Amino acid sequence: MGEIVGAGLISHAPTIMFDEATRKELNDGKEISLVPGLIRLRSEVFDRLEADTIVIIDSHWETTVEHVLRAHEHQSGIFTSSELPRGMAQIEYDYPGDPELAKLAAKVGEEMGTPTHASEDPYLPVYYATVNLVHYLRKDEKIVSISLVQTGETDDFMTMGEAIGEAVRRLDRRAIVLASGGLSHTFWPLKELPKHEASDPVHIFTPEARAADEQRLEWMKKGDHARIVDTMEDYFPHNPEGDFGHYLMMLGAIGGRDCIAPGEMFSDYENATGTGQVHVWFERPAGGWTG
């Protein structure tokens, strides 16, 4: 029987793909904490866990009528972002997929009543919420990425996460699940952006959004995931990225609102042009995800 050995809410902010000199130029001469945080995650956590597969919930891959999982045997190519080609240009990627896991998760999702599809189409585009994390975090692991459904609601994301967890258990897999995305997610207007590029959270779009983010980070640290789920309606006015579907799907995979895993910060809470960014790692507790 397989198991999810760890999970994380991980920022894919474009800034992490800039060279160090540019990152420091944008951040008042200092390195952003997100990059060393990713390096630490790989060396201190991923190397120790020796997972077979990394499942990446891609908050930039937006679908409409169903959850979609990449079920390719292999993925390779060169990626340039249409959103920010100045900072994310000609990034090479080359990694094996895990079609068995993707197809089973799609089957289980359908059985649980949430529309799901596993795609092997060779022309299915990739997105930087996957590519950026693969760049820093993958060594030998297989990669499965999954979309966020723009029509999805909290229970839809939680159900799909549960399907992923069940598929991992049915197969002989050691899996890591990563929620690739941010917290509050409102950008400054174009004319204002240059004044708000530094990582200091004073640049988060509103003080209220910052407070909402920081409150949820405190709940994560305590393993109080139920409170985050139960207060989603309070969080929505602060525009969490993808309706926070990446976190909710990750949570569904590791026990849902019953999950008690405390979060460990692998970065500071930082600004990225108005949005809240952070790395939070959830290690599987000795007694299991739900105690």
C-alpha positions in Angstrom: 0.0 0.0 0.0 1.3 3.4 -0.9 1.4 6.6 1.2 1.7 10.3 0.9 4.9 11.0 2.7 4.8 14.8 2.7 2.9 17.8 1.3 3.5 21.4 0.9 2.0 24.8 0.0 4.8 26.0 -2.3 5.2 29.4 -4.1 6.0 29.3 -7.8 6.4 33.1 -8.0 8.1 34.1 -11.3 10.8 35.9 -9.3 12.4 32.6 -8.3 13.4 32.1 -12.0 15.2 35.4 -12.2 19.0 35.3 -11.8 20.3 36.2 -8.4 21.5 39.7 -9.4 18.0 40.6 -10.7 16.3 39.2 -7.7 18.5 41.3 -5.4 18.0 44.4 -7.6 14.2 44.0 -7.2 14.5 43.4 -3.5 16.6 46.3 -2.2 19.8 44.4 -2.5 18.7 41.3 -0.6 18.0 37.8 -1.7 14.3 36.7 -1.5 13.8 33.9 0.9 11.8 31.8 -1.5 14.9 30.6 -3.4 17.0 29.3 -0.5 13.8 27.9 0.9 13.3 25.7 -2.2 17.0 24.6 -2.0 16.5 23.6 1.6 13.4 21.7 0.9 15.2 19.6 -1.7 18.3 18.9 0.4 16.7 18.6 3.9 13.3 17.0 3.0 12.9 15.5 -0.4 16.3 13.8 -0.3 15.4 12.2 3.0 11.8 11.1 1.9 12.9 9.4 -1.3 9.5 9.7 -3.0 8.7 7.9 -6.2 6.3 10.6 -7.5 5.7 14.3 -7.0 2.1 15.4 -7.6 1.9 19.1 -8.4 -1.4 20.9 -8.2 -0.9 23.6 -10.8 -2.8 26.8 -10.0 -1.9 28.3 -13.4 -3.5 25.4 -15.3 -7.1 26.5 -15.5 -9.8 24.1 -16.7 -13.5 24.5 -16.9 -15.7 21.4 -16.9 -13.4 18.8 -15.2 -10.2 18.2 -13.2 -7.5 17.1 -15.6 -4.4 15.1 -14.8 -1.4 14.8 -17.1 -1.0 11.0 -17.8 2.0 11.2 -20.1 4.9 8.6 -19.9 7.4 11.4 -20.4 7.5 15.2 -20.7 10.3 17.2 -22.2 10.7 20.5 -24.0 11.6 24.2 -23.6 9.3 26.5 -21.8 8.9 30.3 -22.2 6.1 31.9 -20.3 3.6 34.0 -22.3 3.0 36.0 -19.1 6.5 37.0 -18.3 9.0 35.9 -21.1 11.6 38.3 -19.7 12.0 36.3 -16.5 10.8 32.8 -17.5 12.4 32.1 -20.9 13.7 28.9 -22.5 13.6 26.8 -19.4 14.4 23.2 -20.3 12.4 20.4 -18.7 12.7 16.7 -19.1 11.1 14.2 -16.7 9.1 11.0 -16.5 5.4 11.0 -15.8 3.4 8.5 -13.8 0.5 7.6 -16.0 -0.6 4.7 -13.8 -1.2 7.1 -10.9 -2.8 9.8 -13.0 -5.3 7.4 -14.6 -6.2 5.7 -11.4 -6.7 9.1 -9.7 -9.0 10.2 -12.6 -11.0 6.9 -12.2 -11.3 7.3 -8.5 -12.4 11.0 -8.9 -15.1 9.9 -11.3 -16.2 7.2 -8.8 -16.4 9.9 -6.1 -18.6 12.0 -8.2 -16.3 14.8 -9.4 -15.7 15.1 -13.2 -12.1 14.1 -13.9 -10.1 13.3 -17.0 -6.5 11.9 -17.5 -5.0 13.3 -20.7 -2.1 11.8 -22.7 -2.4 14.4 -25.5 1.2 15.3 -26.6 0.2 18.9 -27.3 -1.2 19.6 -23.9 0.6 22.7 -22.8 2.7 23.0 -19.6 2.6 25.9 -17.2 5.1 27.6 -15.0 3.4 26.6 -11.7 4.7 23.1 -12.6 7.9 23.9 -14.5 9.3 26.3 -11.8 8.9 23.7 -9.0 10.3 20.9 -11.2 13.4 23.1 -11.8 14.2 23.4 -8.1 12.7 20.3 -6.5 12.9 17.3 -8.8 15.9 14.9 -9.0 14.7 11.4 -10.0 11.0 11.5 -9.1 8.2 11.0 -11.6 5.9 14.0 -12.0 2.1 14.2 -12.3 0.5 17.6 -12.5 -3.2 18.4 -12.1 -5.3 21.4 -13.1 -7.5 23.7 -11.0 -11.1 23.9 -12.2 -12.2 27.5 -12.5 -15.8 26.4 -11.8 -14.8 24.3 -8.8 -15.9 25.0 -5.2 -14.3 24.0 -1.9 -15.9 20.6 -1.8 -14.9 19.9 -5.4 -11.2 20.5 -4.7 -11.4 18.5 -1.4 -13.0 15.6 -3.2 -10.4 15.5 -6.0 -7.6 15.6 -3.4 -9.2 12.7 -1.6 -9.2 10.8 -5.0 -5.5 11.5 -5.3 -4.8 10.2 -1.8 -6.9 7.0 -2.5 -5.0 6.4 -5.8 -1.7 6.7 -4.0 -2.8 4.2 -1.3 -4.0 1.7 -3.9 -0.6 1.7 -5.7 2.8 1.0 -4.3 3.9 4.6 -4.3 5.6 7.0 -2.0 4.2 10.4 -3.1 4.7 14.0 -2.3 1.8 16.4 -3.0 2.6 20.0 -3.7 0.0 22.8 -3.8 1.8 25.1 -6.3 0.4 28.6 -5.7 0.1 31.6 -3.4 -2.1 33.1 -0.8 -4.0 36.4 -1.4 -3.5 37.2 -5.0 -4.3 40.8 -6.1 -1.7 42.6 -8.2 -0.9 46.3 -8.0 -2.0 48.3 -11.1 0.7 48.6 -13.7 1.6 52.2 -13.0 2.1 51.3 -9.3 4.0 48.0 -9.7 7.5 49.4 -9.7 7.0 50.7 -6.2 5.9 47.3 -4.9 8.4 44.8 -6.2 10.4 44.2 -3.0 9.5 41.1 -0.9 8.6 43.0 2.3 5.0 42.1 3.1 4.3 45.8 3.6 3.7 45.7 -0.1 0.8 43.2 0.0 -2.1 44.7 -1.8 -4.1 45.6 1.3 -3.4 45.3 5.1 -6.6 43.3 5.4 -5.3 40.7 2.8 -2.0 40.5 4.7 -3.8 39.9 8.0 -5.9 37.2 6.4 -2.9 35.5 5.0 -0.9 35.7 8.3 -3.9 34.3 10.2 -4.1 31.3 8.0 -0.4 30.7 8.3 -0.7 30.6 12.0 -3.5 28.0 11.7 -1.3 26.0 9.4 1.6 26.1 11.9 -0.8 24.7 14.5 -2.2 22.0 12.2 -5.7 23.7 12.5 -6.7 22.9 8.9 -10.3 22.6 9.8 -10.5 26.3 10.7 -9.1 27.2 7.3 -11.7 25.1 5.5 -14.5 26.4 7.7 -13.6 30.1 7.1 -13.1 30.0 3.3 -16.0 32.4 2.8 -14.2 34.9 4.9 -11.0 34.5 2.8 -12.6 34.8 -0.6 -12.8 38.7 -0.4 -9.0 38.7 -0.4 -8.8 36.8 -3.7 -6.8 33.8 -2.7 -5.1 32.3 -5.8 -7.3 29.9 -7.6 -9.9 30.2 -4.8 -7.2 28.4 -2.7 -8.0 25.3 -4.6 -4.4 24.2 -4.7 -4.2 24.1 -0.9 -7.7 22.5 -0.6 -6.8 19.7 -3.0 -3.6 19.1 -1.2 -5.4 19.0 2.1 -8.0 16.6 0.7 -5.2 14.2 -0.2 -3.9 14.2 3.4 -7.1 13.8 5.4 -9.1 16.9 4.6 -10.4 19.0 7.5 -9.4 16.2 9.9 -5.7 16.6 9.0 -3.6 17.7 12.0 -0.2 18.0 10.4 1.5 21.2 11.6 3.2 23.4 9.0 6.9 24.3 9.0 7.8 27.6 7.2 10.6 27.1 4.6 10.5 30.8 3.7 9.4 34.1 5.0 5.9 35.3 4.2 6.7 37.6 1.2 5.2 40.0 -1.2 5.3 39.5 -5.0 3.8 42.5 -6.8 0.9 42.6 -4.2 0.4 38.9 -3.7 1.2 36.7 -0.7 3.9 34.1 -1.2 5.3 31.4 1.1 6.6 27.9 1.4 4.9 25.8 4.1 5.9 22.1 4.5 3.6 19.5 6.2 5.4 16.4 7.4 3.4 13.3 7.9 2.9 12.9 11.7 4.0 9.7 13.3 0.4 8.7 14.0 -0.8 9.5 10.5 -2.2 12.6 8.9 -5.4 12.6 11.0 -3.9 11.3 14.2 
